[in-house]
Amino acid sequence: MTNFEEVTDNVLLRIPSYRANNPTKDFLLKYCPLLAKKPSGSWASIPPSFDSTQEILTRHSLIFKKHPFLDINMKEGRLDLLTKEKNNSNSGYLTYFITLVFVTNENALNFFEHLCSTYEPLSFSKTKISLPDRQVAIYKEDNKTASVNQIQLLMTKDDFFDNRYKIVIGTILDPDFDEYYGSQHAVCC
């Protein structure tokens, strides 16, 4: 792998390229078909809706013990998909992200550093912040036409288990939804 888009596609379970493995694809088909099947033709604008029913933000999770495309010394991984739901049906998605859980700080730090060293030469813009309780890295590619041109990494201690650490990976880790990434440790930007 030599380009930003390929690396990011593999890290994000090949969701951006619509080449996810079968368990991931089945999960996406159930909760967000838009991410499971490449749309035919071009995107079209949806006319505004006058339905005033409130949308509900729902989190759907798929837990996996082994990353299907990367060799990682982790305890488990989780794909989290934040969907918008209205009138008991899916009305779109807000974001998705991957959380990798590690039994030791050393394993988490090694993989975090591996990701950073992989993205460094591939990125046009790089931001890396080290704080006592977390590390944050944001890498951007200059290619505006790429399906994915940004990746954000957050490494922190697990909120529930003192002896576990996690790395949250996504294209948009929205600080307004820090409760979905964990506790106060997740606010990154």
C-alpha positions in Angstrom: 0.0 0.0 0.0 1.5 3.2 -1.0 -1.3 5.8 -1.1 -3.3 7.6 1.6 -6.7 6.4 0.2 -5.7 2.7 0.2 -4.2 2.8 3.7 -7.3 4.5 5.1 -9.7 2.2 3.2 -8.0 -0.8 4.9 -8.0 0.8 8.4 -11.7 1.7 8.0 -12.6 -1.9 7.2 -12.8 -1.1 3.4 -16.1 0.8 3.9 -15.1 3.8 1.8 -14.4 1.6 -1.2 -17.6 -0.6 -0.7 -15.3 -3.7 -0.4 -16.0 -4.6 3.3 -15.9 -8.2 4.3 -19.2 -10.1 4.6 -20.0 -9.6 8.3 -19.3 -5.8 8.0 -21.3 -5.6 4.8 -24.3 -7.4 6.4 -24.1 -5.0 9.4 -24.1 -2.0 7.0 -26.9 -3.4 4.9 -29.1 -3.6 8.0 -28.3 -0.2 9.6 -27.0 2.0 6.7 -27.4 0.6 3.2 -25.9 3.8 1.8 -22.5 2.6 3.1 -22.9 -1.0 1.9 -23.6 -0.5 -1.8 -21.9 1.9 -4.1 -24.7 4.1 -5.6 -25.3 3.8 -9.3 -25.1 7.0 -11.3 -24.3 10.2 -9.6 -25.5 11.8 -6.3 -28.6 13.9 -6.5 -29.9 16.5 -4.2 -32.8 15.5 -2.1 -35.6 18.1 -1.9 -36.2 19.6 1.6 -38.6 17.8 3.8 -41.3 19.5 5.8 -41.7 16.6 8.2 -41.1 18.1 11.6 -40.7 14.7 13.3 -37.5 14.8 15.4 -34.6 12.7 14.2 -33.0 10.4 16.8 -29.3 9.7 16.7 -28.7 5.9 17.2 -25.5 4.1 17.7 -25.1 0.6 16.1 -22.0 -1.4 16.9 -20.3 -4.4 15.3 -17.7 -6.1 17.5 -14.9 -8.1 16.0 -12.0 -10.0 17.5 -9.6 -9.7 14.5 -9.4 -6.8 12.1 -10.1 -8.3 8.7 -7.4 -6.4 6.8 -4.7 -5.6 9.3 -2.6 -7.6 11.6 -3.1 -5.9 15.0 -2.2 -7.2 18.5 -5.6 -6.1 20.1 -8.2 -7.5 22.4 -11.1 -6.5 20.2 -12.4 -4.0 17.7 -15.7 -2.2 17.2 -17.2 -0.5 14.3 -19.6 2.2 15.5 -22.1 3.7 13.1 -24.1 6.8 14.1 -27.4 6.8 12.2 -30.2 9.3 12.0 -33.6 7.7 12.5 -37.0 9.2 12.0 -40.4 7.5 12.1 -38.8 4.1 12.8 -36.7 4.2 9.6 -33.1 5.2 8.8 -32.9 8.7 7.4 -29.1 8.7 6.9 -25.9 8.5 8.9 -23.8 11.1 10.8 -20.5 9.3 10.9 -18.8 6.0 11.6 -15.6 5.1 13.4 -13.5 2.2 14.5 -12.4 1.6 18.1 -9.5 -0.8 18.8 -9.1 -2.0 22.4 -5.7 -3.1 23.7 -4.7 -5.0 26.9 -1.5 -2.9 27.4 -0.5 0.7 26.8 2.6 -0.6 25.0 0.5 -2.5 22.4 -1.8 0.5 21.9 1.1 2.9 21.6 3.0 0.7 19.2 0.0 0.5 16.9 -0.7 4.2 17.2 2.9 5.0 16.3 2.7 2.4 13.4 -0.3 4.2 12.0 1.3 7.6 12.4 4.5 6.5 10.7 2.4 5.0 7.9 0.5 8.2 7.3 3.4 10.7 7.8 4.9 10.3 4.2 1.4 10.1 2.6 0.0 13.2 4.1 -0.1 16.8 2.9 -1.2 18.1 6.4 -0.2 16.6 9.7 -1.2 17.4 13.3 0.0 15.4 16.2 -0.8 16.3 19.8 0.5 14.4 22.9 -1.2 15.1 26.2 -0.8 13.2 29.5 -4.1 11.3 29.1 -4.3 11.0 25.3 -2.6 11.3 21.9 -4.3 12.8 18.8 -3.1 12.7 15.2 -4.9 14.1 12.2 -3.6 13.5 8.7 -4.9 15.0 5.5 -4.3 14.2 1.9 -4.3 17.1 -0.7 -6.4 15.1 -3.2 -9.9 16.7 -3.0 -11.4 14.0 -5.2 -10.4 11.1 -3.1 -13.3 9.2 -1.3 -11.4 9.7 1.9 -8.9 12.5 2.3 -8.6 12.8 6.1 -8.1 10.4 9.0 -8.2 11.2 12.7 -6.6 9.0 15.4 -7.2 9.2 19.1 -5.4 7.0 21.7 -6.5 7.1 25.3 -7.1 4.9 28.3 -10.3 2.9 28.2 -13.2 4.5 30.2 -14.3 1.2 31.9 -11.2 -0.8 32.4 -8.1 0.7 34.0 -5.8 -1.8 32.4 -7.0 -1.3 28.8 -6.3 1.3 26.2 -8.1 2.2 23.0 -7.5 3.9 19.6 -10.5 5.5 18.0 -10.1 6.0 14.2 -12.4 7.9 11.9 -12.6 10.4 9.1 -14.6 12.9 11.3 -14.4 12.5 15.0 -16.9 15.2 15.9 -16.1 16.7 19.3 -19.8 17.4 19.8 -20.4 13.7 20.1 -17.6 12.9 22.5 -19.9 10.7 24.6 -19.9 8.2 21.6 -16.1 7.9 21.7 -15.8 7.6 25.5 -15.7 10.0 28.3 -14.1 13.4 28.6 -10.8 11.9 27.4 -12.1 11.8 23.8 -12.5 15.4 23.1 -9.8 15.9 20.6 -10.2 19.0 18.6 
